């Protein structure tokens, strides 16, 4: 299992994700809808323990058992009720939103893979653009891929927090605000690829316009394999 054997290499990225998540407070209902979490390899147990009721949605038939194995004991000790749902939460998001009117919604490293899972870029783009309107008035957030591709040399553990400290961006009219500069989306992407020592051809995961305009987001590097990296984006949309 690639994830299990890669956890040590992933640890700096997991820590950066947890640091961000711990700044996100539950809604008054303390209910979390977690979409696409699978086994929760990169999810913060400490953050999950802030909630009273956790609903996981995943299409993988093994996801719930693995999630229980990884997080279940700690959640049970904290009194968190865990309910698993096996369904395509992106396709059925309007129904789920109605069923959980007061919950916080979190997409856990799933939306960046959506276009590849569907093998239909137009449909994937349409569904992702609808997320903003479906969840209007709700608190929601996402961790997702922006770009992925080969690295010229391995990403060192010490590089991750240093890169994270400088990777705060905001989509604005006309491009991206980064370090008080207005860049086009292509210029911003090129800057990020230089920062991570990218080489060869990198893949765009189609999440450029997923988040609302004016929302601050952080980019987090992820050494998925020793010489293959991802730029992850994480952001939080308040109700």
N, C-alpha and C positions, 0 to 999 in steps of 0.2 A: 504494500500500500504506500504509494508515493508520499501522501501527506504525513503519515506516521514517521517515515524515515527522514523526512525533510524538516521536522519540527525545530531541530536545533538551528538550522540555517534560517528558518522563518522567524525565529524568536524575536529579533529586533523589530520586525514588521508587526508581529502580534502585539508586542509591547507598545508600539506607537499607536496602533488601533485602540488598544485598551485605554491609553492615556487620553485619547480623544473621546471615547465613549463615556468615560467617567465624568465628563463635563456635561453630558446630556442627562437631564433629570426626567423621571417618569411624569406622565400626566397625572392629575389627581386620582384617576381610577386605578393607577398602577397596573394597567393591563398593557402587555406588549404583544404585537403581532410580528413575528419574525419570519420573513419570507426568504426561502432558499438557503437556510442555514446549514443544510446537510448535517454533517457530524458536529458542526460548530468548531472546526479546527482553529479558526482565527477569531473566535468570539470570546469575549471577556466574561468569565463566570462571575466575577465581582460585580460587573454591571448588571447582569441578569438577576442577581440577587436583590437588586433594588426594587424589583417588581413583585406583585402579589400573584398575578396570573400571566402565564406565558403560553401563547398559541404559536406552534410552529407549523409552517406550510411548506411542503416539499413534494416533488414528484417521485423522488427516489424511494423505493420500497424499504431500503435499509437505513434511511436517514434517521428515523426516530430511534431505532435501537442504538445506533452509533452515538447519537446526541445524548441519549440517556447514559450511555457508558462514560461519555466524556464529562457531562455536566450534571447528570441526574442526582447523584448523591448530595452534592453541595446545595443544589436547589431544594431538595427535600428537607435538608437540615434547616434551611432558611425559611421554610414554609411556603415556597413558591409552587403553585399548582401548574403542572405542565400538561397541556393538551396537544396532541399531534393530529394534523390533518394531512392526508395524502391527496393533493390536488394541485393543479396548475394555478397558482395564486395570481399570476400576472394576467392570464386570460379571464379569470373570474374575480378580478379585483373589485369591480363595482359591488358585487354581492358580499364579498368579505368586508368591504368598507361599511356597508349597511349593517352587517351582523356585529361589527365592533365599533360602534359610533364614538366611543370615548377613548379608544386605545391609541397608543403610539405605534406607528408602523416603521419597521426597519427592514430594508432590503440588504441581505448579507452576502455580498460578493456574488450576486446572481445576474444583475442587469447587464453587465459587460459581456456575459456569455449568451445573452438572449438571442441575438441575431444569428449566432452559430448553431444554437439548439434548434431554432425554427427553420434554418436554412432558407429564410425569406426576409431579406433586408427591409423591404418596404413594409411588410406586416410588423416586423419587430420595431421599426422606427415609429410606426403609427401607434402601437401599443404603449411604447415608452413615453411618447409625447402626451398620451392621455392620462398618465399617472398624475401629473400636476392638477388637472381638473377633477379627477376622481377623488383625490385626497385633499382638495381645497377645503380649508378650514380645520384640517387635522395637523397634528405634529407628526412629521415623518422624516426619514433620512435614509441614506444609502452609502454603502461601501461598494465600489465597482471598479472594473478595469477601465482605463482610458487608452493605454497603449501597451503593447508587449512585443518583445523581440530579442535578438541575440545581444550579448554583452561582449565588449572587447576584452574585459578581464573581470574576475569575480567581484561582486559587491561585498565589501568588508562590513562586518557588523557595526563597527564604529561609524561608518558613513551614513547609516540609516537615520539616526537622530539628528545628525548635522544637516542632512538633506531636508528632513522634515521641517526643521526650524525655519527654512527659507522658502518652503513651498506653500505659501498661502496666496490664493488667487481669488479673483471675482470676475464672473462673466458680466460684462456691461455692454451697452449699445456700442457696436463697432469693434468688439473684440474682447480682450482679457486685460484686467488690471493686475499687474504683477510688479511689486517693488516700486509703486508709484509711477509706473510706466504703462501706457496703453499699447498693447501688442495685438496683432491679428492672431486668430486661433492657430494659424500655421507657424507664426513666429514663436508663440508660446510653446507649442509642441516641440519645435526645433531646440529651444532653450532647454527644455526638460530632458530631451534626448542627449544633449551635450553633457548635462549635469550627471547623468547616470552612466556615461561611457558606452553609449549605444553604438552598435555597428550593424551593418547590413540593413535589411528591410524590416521595419517595425509595422505591426498591425494596429489599425485604428479599430477600437471596439464599439464605435458608434454611440458613445454616451456624451458627446460634446454638449448637446442641448437638453439633456435629461433634467437638469436642475433649473429652477426659476432664475431669471435675471436678478443680479444684485445679491445673490446668496454667496457668502464666503465659503470657500472650500479649501481643503488641504490635500496635497498630493503626497503619497507615501510610497517609497520604493520597495519592491518585493523581489527578492532573489528566488524566484520560483524553482529554478534549477541553477547549478553553479555558474553556467554561462548563458542563462536565459532569464530575463527580467521583465517585470511589469511595473508600470506606474499606476498605482491605485488612487482613486479619488474618494474622499470621504466628506460628507456634508450633512447638515442638519437644517431642516425647514420648520420653523416654529409656526404654530397655528395662529 
